[in-house]
């Protein structure tokens, strides 16, 4: 083995890495940090390495072109040996990474590890969390299927609401005002080069600061953090009760990371890769795009919010939330670290976790999504047929054939994506009904290109009959006139 030692000595004389590496692996850490609570940071880094390795292999085959991206994923899924497994490892690795990073951030918050002198370490962690979510979102776009296409359209519409610079941001993001050829190229660059490069740089600096400043000691109740004394107290603690990081504290990190990798591989084997679903087709507007699992909570909140509150929420809530996380160590950098003495911190994490779980659960069964079987087995209620005119009955046929009940309830049966239609004629005038059908609005797509003018006339004629007995339909005040009896009448009515 003499030649091997000579080779090692040759490199060591030039790189001189042995000293820094020994100092790193043997640096003392508090004995009580050798805990299963401290394994999430290293597991996050291992998952980042998994994403980079699998991403490089996928990039060899993937074609970042609007016309070829979908086909290249089919090649990976169907033709290349274990190509499906590689995609599945990358997809499930992304989900696990988001989960582990979120848990790590919650643990750091509860353990007060953002306090002095680790303020910058926390701030870097916040940016790493945001970049992890950015990797997950751009990864969904890489599938470039029907969900990804329309999901990207929704994301662009959200960006467009930013005052003053919204249009410029959309052009920068999409490579133009619409989703076109340059769009996928830009997201490919973000997903493969920009975000991973920043993550590696931030993660390296984050790890360096953990090594230099030391691993946060166990948050003992009554152990107060003071800027004037903490550093000296920490040095004394590691001197009295410290153990070498390797092997004293690292073995649990290794075991947990190995278990996470095994779980990723198990999910990849049993559940396979994510998509792609149908080929992206901008002409298919009857679609309900859903984000990937960890963005379902946003989907849920925006679905429940009134339309007039969507833009304020989108523009204000993220800025306030991110600003609070970044400023947290600056105004709470001293004091108690133990969660037993910080009930507000425990309550905050509990509320956020329960709220996240509830929104995620609501997003999985989506009561506001279409009920695809609602139209086929349930006829229009008889009470709406008896009094209908011939034109209204034609409208009932259009209503049934175009599957309007997928999204709207009528007679207590149907979807909940749109409002119930039993009393729609009391809410919208004739012209408003025509406008809604032709141009859409809210979360309803436009059907102007899907219905002929006679079909629109017949459908709206039927919708005008949907009002309680004895109650007039909605009227346009500017179009009303006084009849010979002296009463106000509309110029047209479903009963006339």
C-alpha positions in Angstrom: 0.0 0.0 0.0 3.1 2.2 -0.2 2.0 3.8 -3.5 -1.4 4.7 -2.0 0.3 6.6 0.9 2.6 8.3 -1.5 -0.4 9.5 -3.6 -2.2 10.7 -0.4 0.9 12.6 0.7 1.2 14.2 -2.7 -2.3 15.6 -2.6 -2.1 16.5 1.1 1.0 18.6 0.6 -0.8 20.7 -2.0 -4.4 20.7 -0.6 -3.6 20.6 3.2 -7.1 19.3 4.0 -6.3 16.8 6.7 -6.1 19.5 9.5 -9.4 21.2 8.7 -11.2 17.9 8.3 -9.9 16.5 11.5 -10.8 19.6 13.3 -14.3 19.4 11.9 -15.1 15.8 12.6 -13.5 15.8 16.1 -14.8 19.2 17.3 -16.6 18.8 20.6 -20.4 19.2 20.9 -22.6 19.1 24.0 -23.3 15.5 24.9 -27.0 16.1 25.1 -27.1 17.1 21.4 -26.5 13.5 20.4 -30.2 13.1 20.2 -32.8 12.0 17.6 -34.1 15.6 17.8 -31.0 16.8 16.1 -31.0 14.6 13.0 -33.2 16.5 10.6 -30.6 19.0 9.4 -28.2 16.3 8.2 -31.1 14.4 6.6 -32.1 17.6 4.7 -28.6 17.8 3.3 -28.5 14.2 2.3 -31.8 14.6 0.5 -30.4 17.6 -1.3 -27.5 15.5 -2.5 -30.0 12.8 -3.6 -31.9 15.5 -5.6 -28.8 16.8 -7.3 -27.6 13.3 -8.2 -30.9 12.1 -9.6 -31.5 15.4 -11.3 -28.2 15.2 -13.2 -29.1 11.8 -14.5 -32.6 12.9 -15.5 -31.2 16.0 -17.3 -29.2 13.7 -19.6 -32.5 12.4 -21.1 -34.9 15.3 -20.4 -35.5 17.7 -23.3 -36.5 21.2 -22.0 -38.7 21.9 -25.0 -42.4 22.5 -25.0 -42.8 20.0 -27.8 -40.6 17.3 -26.5 -40.6 17.5 -22.7 -43.7 15.3 -22.3 -42.3 12.7 -24.7 -38.9 12.6 -23.0 -40.7 11.7 -19.7 -42.6 8.9 -21.5 -39.2 7.6 -22.7 -38.0 7.6 -19.1 -41.1 5.9 -17.9 -41.5 3.3 -20.6 -38.3 2.7 -22.5 -35.2 3.3 -20.5 -34.3 0.5 -17.9 -35.2 1.8 -14.4 -35.9 5.2 -15.9 -39.3 5.2 -14.0 -37.5 4.4 -10.8 -35.1 7.3 -11.3 -38.0 9.7 -11.8 -39.8 8.3 -8.8 -36.7 8.7 -6.6 -36.4 12.3 -7.7 -40.1 13.0 -7.2 -40.5 11.3 -3.8 -37.1 12.7 -2.7 -38.5 16.2 -3.3 -41.6 15.5 -1.1 -39.4 14.0 1.6 -37.0 17.0 1.5 -39.8 19.5 1.9 -41.2 17.5 4.8 -37.9 17.1 6.6 -36.9 20.8 6.1 -40.2 21.9 7.5 -39.8 19.6 10.5 -36.2 20.8 11.0 -37.3 24.5 10.9 -40.1 23.7 13.5 -37.6 21.9 15.7 -35.1 24.8 15.5 -37.8 27.2 16.4 -39.0 25.2 19.4 -35.5 24.7 20.7 -34.6 28.4 20.4 -31.7 27.7 18.1 -32.3 30.9 16.2 -31.1 33.0 19.2 -27.7 34.5 19.7 -25.2 33.8 18.2 -27.0 31.7 15.5 -29.2 34.5 14.1 -27.6 34.3 10.6 -27.8 30.5 10.6 -31.6 30.8 11.1 -31.9 33.5 8.3 -29.9 31.2 5.9 -32.3 28.4 6.9 -35.3 30.5 6.0 -33.9 31.1 2.5 -33.1 27.4 2.2 -36.7 26.6 3.0 -37.9 29.1 0.3 -35.5 27.6 -2.2 -36.7 24.1 -1.3 -40.3 25.1 -2.1 -39.0 26.8 -5.3 -37.3 23.6 -6.4 -40.6 21.7 -5.7 -42.7 24.1 -7.8 -40.3 24.3 -10.7 -40.0 20.5 -10.6 -43.8 20.2 -11.1 -43.5 22.5 -14.2 -40.8 20.2 -15.6 -43.5 17.5 -16.1 -45.2 19.9 -18.5 -48.4 17.9 -18.5 -52.0 19.3 -18.3 -51.7 19.9 -14.5 -48.3 21.6 -14.9 -49.5 23.8 -17.8 -52.6 25.2 -16.0 -50.8 25.3 -12.7 -48.1 27.5 -14.2 -50.9 29.6 -15.7 -52.4 30.1 -12.2 -48.9 30.9 -10.8 -48.3 33.5 -13.5 -51.7 35.1 -12.8 -50.8 35.4 -9.2 -47.5 37.0 -10.1 -49.3 39.4 -12.4 -51.2 40.9 -9.4 -48.0 42.4 -8.0 -48.5 46.2 -8.3 -46.5 48.1 -10.9 -44.1 45.3 -11.8 -46.5 42.4 -12.2 -46.4 42.4 -16.0 -42.6 42.7 -16.1 -42.3 39.8 -13.7 -44.6 37.6 -15.8 -42.6 38.4 -18.9 -39.4 37.5 -17.1 -40.9 34.3 -15.7 -42.5 33.0 -18.9 -40.3 34.6 -21.5 -43.2 36.6 -22.8 -46.8 37.4 -21.9 -48.0 33.8 -22.4 -46.8 30.2 -21.8 -44.8 29.4 -24.9 -41.5 27.9 -26.1 -39.1 30.0 -23.9 -41.2 29.2 -20.7 -39.9 25.7 -20.2 -36.4 26.7 -21.0 -36.4 29.3 -18.3 -37.9 27.0 -15.7 -35.4 24.3 -16.6 -32.6 26.8 -16.0 -34.1 27.7 -12.6 -34.7 24.1 -11.6 -31.3 22.7 -12.8 -28.9 25.5 -12.4 -30.0 28.6 -10.5 -31.8 27.2 -7.5 -29.6 24.2 -6.9 -26.5 26.4 -7.2 -27.8 28.8 -4.6 -28.9 26.0 -2.4 -25.5 24.4 -2.4 -23.9 27.8 -1.6 -26.3 28.6 1.2 -26.2 25.0 2.6 -22.4 25.1 2.6 -22.4 28.4 4.5 -25.1 27.1 6.8 -23.1 24.0 7.7 -19.9 26.1 8.1 -21.7 28.3 10.6 -23.0 25.3 12.5 -19.5 24.0 12.8 -18.0 27.4 13.8 -20.7 28.4 16.2 -21.4 24.9 17.6 -24.5 22.8 17.6 -27.3 24.4 19.7 -27.1 22.9 23.2 -30.2 21.2 24.7 -32.7 23.9 25.7 -32.7 23.4 29.5 -35.4 25.3 31.4 -33.9 28.3 33.1 -30.7 28.4 30.9 -31.1 32.0 29.7 -29.3 33.2 26.5 -27.5 36.5 27.1 -25.2 38.0 24.5 -22.6 39.0 27.1 -22.1 35.5 28.6 -23.5 32.8 26.2 -20.3 32.2 24.2 -18.2 31.6 27.3 -20.9 29.4 28.9 -21.1 27.3 25.7 -17.3 26.8 25.7 -17.4 25.7 29.3 -20.3 23.3 28.6 -18.4 21.6 25.7 -15.3 21.4 27.7 -17.0 19.7 30.6 -19.6 17.6 28.9 -18.5 17.7 25.2 -18.0 14.6 23.0 -16.4 14.4 19.5 -18.9 15.0 16.8 -17.5 11.8 15.1 -18.4 9.2 16.2 -20.2 10.5 19.3 -23.0 12.4 17.6 -22.9 11.5 14.0 -24.1 7.9 14.1 -27.7 8.9 14.8 -27.6 11.3 11.8 -26.3 8.5 9.6 -28.9 6.0 10.8 -31.8 8.5 10.3 -30.6 9.6 6.9 -30.3 6.0 5.8 -33.8 5.3 7.0 -35.1 8.4 5.0 -33.3 7.2 1.9 -34.8 3.7 2.4 -38.3 5.3 2.7 -37.8 7.3 -0.5 -36.8 4.2 -2.3 -39.7 2.2 -0.9 -42.2 4.9 -2.0 -40.6 5.1 -5.4 -40.8 1.3 -5.8 -44.4 0.9 -4.6 -46.0 4.1 -5.8 -43.9 5.0 -8.9 -43.2 8.4 -10.4 -45.5 11.4 -10.5 -47.2 11.7 -13.9 -47.0 13.0 -16.4 -50.8 13.2 -16.9 -52.3 14.3 -20.2 -50.4 16.2 -22.9 -50.7 20.0 -22.2 -53.5 21.4 -24.3 -54.4 25.1 -23.9 -57.7 24.5 -25.7 -59.0 22.2 -22.9 -60.4 24.6 -20.4 -62.5 22.1 -18.5 -59.6 21.2 -16.2 -59.0 21.4 -12.5 -55.2 21.7 -12.1 -53.9 20.7 -8.7 -50.5 21.5 -7.3 -48.3 18.9 -5.8 -49.0 17.7 -2.2 -47.1 20.4 -0.3 -48.8 23.2 -2.1 -52.3 21.9 -1.6 -52.8 24.2 1.4 -52.4 27.3 -0.8 -54.9 25.8 -3.2 -57.3 25.2 -0.4 -57.0 28.7 1.1 -57.4 30.5 -2.2 -60.4 28.3 -3.0 -62.2 29.3 0.2 -61.3 33.0 0.2 -63.8 35.4 -1.3 -62.7 36.7 -4.7 -62.2 40.2 -3.3 -59.7 39.0 -0.7 -57.6 36.8 -3.0 -55.3 39.6 -4.2 -54.7 41.2 -0.7 -54.0 37.7 0.7 -51.6 36.8 -2.1 -49.7 40.1 -1.9 -49.6 40.6 1.9 -49.6 37.2 3.7 -46.3 35.9 2.1 -44.4 39.2 2.8 -45.6 39.3 6.4 -44.8 35.6 7.0 -41.4 35.7 5.5 -40.6 39.0 7.1 -41.5 37.7 10.5 -39.3 34.6 10.1 -36.3 36.7 8.9 -36.8 39.3 11.7 -37.4 36.7 14.5 -33.8 36.3 15.7 -33.3 40.1 15.6 -36.0 40.9 18.1 -36.0 37.6 20.1 -32.3 36.8 20.1 -32.0 36.5 23.9 -34.0 34.9 26.7 -35.4 31.4 27.4 -34.8 28.7 24.8 -36.8 25.8 26.4 -40.2 25.1 24.8 -41.4 24.4 28.4 -41.0 28.1 29.2 -42.3 29.4 25.8 -46.0 28.5 25.5 -46.6 30.9 22.7 -44.0 29.2 20.6 -45.6 25.8 21.3 -49.0 27.2 20.5 -47.8 28.8 17.3 -46.3 25.5 16.0 -49.5 23.6 17.0 -51.8 26.0 15.3 -49.7 26.0 12.1 -49.4 22.2 12.1 -53.2 21.7 12.6 -54.0 24.4 10.0 -51.6 22.9 7.5 -53.0 19.4 8.1 -56.6 20.5 7.7 -55.9 22.5 4.5 -54.0 19.6 3.1 -56.8 17.2 3.8 -59.4 19.6 2.3 -57.2 19.9 -0.8 -57.1 16.1 -1.3 -60.9 15.6 -1.7 -61.7 19.2 -2.9 -65.4 19.7 -2.3 -65.2 22.6 -4.8 -64.0 20.4 -7.6 -66.2 18.8 -10.2 -68.3 15.8 -9.4 -67.7 13.9 -12.7 -70.7 11.5 -12.3 -73.2 14.1 -11.2 -74.6 14.9 -14.6 -74.9 11.4 -16.1 -77.1 9.6 -13.6 -79.3 12.4 -12.3 -81.9 14.1 -14.5 -83.1 17.6 -14.1 -85.7 17.8 -11.3 -89.3 17.3 -12.5 -90.5 20.6 -11.0 -88.3 22.5 -13.5 -89.6 20.5 -16.5 -93.4 21.0 -16.0 -93.4 24.8 -16.4 -90.6 25.0 -19.0 -91.2 26.5 -22.4 -89.9 24.6 -25.5 -86.8 26.8 -25.5 -86.3 26.2 -21.8 -86.5 22.4 -22.4 -83.8 22.8 -25.1 -81.8 24.6 -22.5 -82.2 21.7 -20.1 -80.8 19.4 -22.7 -77.8 21.7 -23.2 -77.4 21.9 -19.4 -77.3 18.1 -19.2 -75.1 17.4 -22.2 -72.5 20.0 -21.3 -72.3 18.5 -17.8 -73.0 21.7 -15.9 -73.9 19.7 -12.8 -70.3 18.6 -12.5 -69.6 21.9 -10.9 -73.1 23.2 -9.9 -75.7 21.6 -7.6 -79.3 21.6 -8.8 -82.0 20.1 -6.7 -79.4 19.1 -4.0 -77.3 17.0 -6.4 -74.1 18.0 -8.2 -70.7 19.5 -7.7 -69.8 22.3 -5.3 -67.1 24.0 -7.4 -69.6 26.7 -8.4 -72.7 28.0 -6.6 -76.0 26.2 -6.4 -78.3 27.1 -9.3 -81.7 26.6 -7.7 -82.0 30.3 -7.2 -79.5 31.7 -9.8 -82.2 33.7 -11.6 -82.7 35.8 -8.5 -79.0 36.7 -8.4 -78.2 37.3 -12.0 -80.1 39.1 -14.7 -80.5 37.8 -18.3 -77.5 39.7 -19.5 -75.4 38.7 -16.6 -76.2 35.1 -17.2 -75.2 35.4 -20.8 -72.0 37.1 -19.8 -71.2 34.5 -17.2 -71.7 31.6 -19.7 -69.8 33.2 -22.5 -66.9 34.8 -20.6 -66.8 33.0 -17.3 -65.7 34.6 -14.1 -64.4 33.7 -10.7 -63.3 30.0 -11.0 -65.6 29.3 -13.9 -64.0 29.0 -17.4 -65.4 30.8 -20.4 -67.7 28.7 -22.7 -68.1 31.1 -25.5 -66.1 28.9 -27.9 -67.8 25.7 -26.7 -71.5 26.7 -27.2 -73.3 27.9 -30.3 -75.4 31.1 -30.0 -78.7 29.0 -30.1 -77.3 26.8 -27.3 -76.4 29.8 -25.2 -79.9 31.3 -25.7 -81.6 28.0 -24.8 -79.4 27.5 -21.7 -79.9 31.0 -20.3 -83.6 30.7 -21.0 -83.6 27.6 -18.8 -81.5 29.3 -16.1 -84.0 32.1 -16.0 -86.6 29.7 -14.7 -84.4 28.8 -11.7 -86.0 30.9 -9.0 -88.4 30.2 -6.1 -92.1 30.1 -7.0 -93.8 33.4 -6.7 -90.4 35.3 -6.7 -89.5 37.4 -9.7 -86.1 36.8 -11.4 -83.4 39.4 -11.1 -84.0 42.5 -13.2 -81.8 45.2 -14.7 -83.1 48.4 -13.2 -82.1 50.4 -16.3 -84.2 48.2 -18.5 -87.4 48.0 -16.4 -90.6 49.8 -17.5 -94.0 50.4 -16.1 -96.8 48.2 -17.5 -100.4 49.2 -18.1 -101.3 47.9 -14.6 -98.7 50.3 -13.1 -96.3 47.6 -12.0 -92.7 47.3 -12.8 -92.0 44.5 -15.3 -88.8 43.3 -17.0 -88.6 43.5 -20.8 -88.5 39.7 -20.9 -89.3 37.1 -18.4 -89.1 33.3 -18.3 -92.8 33.1 -17.7 -93.7 35.2 -20.7 
